[in-house]
Amino acid sequence: METKAAGPGAFARFDLNRVPSPCFVVDEVAVRRNLATLKDVGDRAGAKVLLALKAFSMWALADLVGDYLDGVCASGLWEARLAREHYRGHLTTYSPAYKREDLAEILRLSDSVIFNSPDQLARFAEVIAAARAGGEVFDIGLRLNPEHSEAEVAKYDPCQTGSRLGFPVSQLRPEHLDGVDGLHIHALCEQGFEPLRRIWVSLEPKLEGMLGGLKWLNLGGGHHITRPDYRKDDLIALLDQIAQRHGLQVYLEPGEAIALDAGILVGEILDTFENGLPVAITDISATCHMPDVIEAPYRPAMLNERQAGVTVRIGGPSCLAGDIIGDYVFAAPPTPGTRIAFLDQAHYSMVKTTTFNGVPLPAIALWNSDTDALRLVRQFDYADFRDRLS
């Protein structure tokens, strides 16, 4: 996969030595700018926009999110708890499967609970009925697999053959929608408007006669609405058309778009040596701090990388042979103590960090690029590693 980073932006003037290493630095001005764009789209389209916590759950900015968006969406019980503790507005919860012992609390916390199949929904009918009898108020949704692939990488395609995500639309029958308030469709990954349009053109005829009894349609995430080249006016027109034609409230669940180009991961070169090419070891670990570098895979953009100079292979401090971030060009070979930073790391990287191999977690800092105010939100220590294990 190619990095979607647009460039350093305000981070071009950030002093990397102002924070401990490693450290995520999030620019609240950039987050606010993204949120304002999403609010504008939602307002003009009459759509509800939710933050996908799975992508960006830095709850130090929860109040800011609440100033712009209509709520959040969670992927299970713990994210639902986080949502109710720190965020405002509507809460949608979706998971490919639920544990019976978790579901009552999920129903209590959520405004909408989306199930992955009609069989799953039927199996928990008595839990749903009991929750409503106890006074809980919530909608029920069903996730559909539109069976129309637009993902650029097969393993990130929710519509691939054998996908576990959503009920195949070719199997959907009107009786499957008994007791269902809305449909959830998520088939995008870091994409623009045109793939969404094609998905809807493919899907709408297959739902003919089945949308009349529903209240809402959730078009999921993967929308790169805050990229400069996104066709926002076309999106607004499509969302309005869907709402008017079918009498539905439309929801969007962007995750990455909220924090796109809003954060960096700062690190430090620990050692260098030659082995066929210059090699540098940094305190940033691909496997522990940026796992998508290995899983996607992709090459993250580095702040201030040169067009010409010395190519250096940068890798992390873990024992994993594949803990390689990539090959990068420096004006001169970096020396131990040199600070570096990788761009566009606020989304997904922050939520996926691990302490494999005892590698410390990066600190988290909040920066305001307008005022230059900097606040260290969180630092992690040995106890955070130790207490996960027993």
C-alpha positions, 0 to 999 in steps of 0.5 A: 500500500502507498502512504496517504500522507500529504506532507509534513504540514505544520510539523515541518517546524516542530522541534523533535527534541521537545518531547521524549522518545519515542512519542506520538505528537498530535496537532489539535489544530489539524484534528479540528480542521478535519472535524470541521470538514466532516461537520460541513459534509454532514450538515450539508448532506443531512447525514450523521457523522460518527468517529470510528474509535477503532482508528482514533480513540485519543480521548483527551480530544473527546470534547473537541470531537463532540463539538463537531460530530454527532457521536462515535462508533465502537467495535465492542464492549470496551470501546463502548465503555470508553465512548460513554465515559468520555464522548458525547452523542450517538453511540453505534456498536458493531462487532462481527460477533458478541459474547453473550455475557457482554451483550446486555451491557452493550445494549445498555450503553449503545443507541444502535447495536449492529449484528453481523447476520440474521442468525446471530440476531435471532440467537440473541432475541431473548437478550434484546427483549429482556433489555427492552423490557428493562427500559433500555432504548436502542436500535438494531442494525444488520451489517450487509456484505454488498458483494462488490469489491473496491478495496485495493488490497485483497486482505483488506477487502470486506467483500472478498470470498469467505469474508466474515464481515457482513451478511451477503446481500445475495442471501438477504430476504425480507424476513431477515429484516424483521425487527431491524431498524437499519443496515450497515455497509462498510466496504471501503479502505482509505478511498475516495468518492468514486468507489462508494458511488460504484458500491451503491449503484451495485447495491441499491437494486438488490435492496429494492422493496426492502428499505421502506421499513427501515429508519437508517442506512450506515455507510461505514468508514474508509471514506477519505473525506478530509483529503484535499482531492476528495469529491465532497460535493459529489458525496453530499449529493449522493447522501442527500439522494439516498436519504430523499429517495428512501426516507432514511437517515444516513450515517457515516463512520470515518476513522482515519479521516478524523486524524489524517495528517494530524500526528507524527511519531518521533523517535531517536537513532540508537545505533548505526553500522554497515551491512551491505548498506548503512543500517540504523536502529531506532527506538521506534519499532514497526512491529510494536508501534506501527504494525501496519508497516508490516501488516499492510505492508506500507512505507511510512513517509519520514519527516524531512527525507532528502531527495538525494544523499545516503540511503539508510535502512531503519529498523526497530529495537525488537528481536524480530528480524522483520522489524524493518521500517524501510529505507530512507535517504539522509543528507549524511549518515545519521549518528546515534542521538539523531531525532527522526519522525514519521508522518501521519501516525495519529490514526491506527498506529496509536491504537495498535501499539504493543509491548512485545519484547518489552519494547516501551510504548511511545509517550503521547503529546498534544501540540497546538500548531497555532499557539505552539503550546505543547502538553505531554498527555501520557507517558508509559513506564515498566508497570504498564508492561508488567501488569499486562502479563500477570 
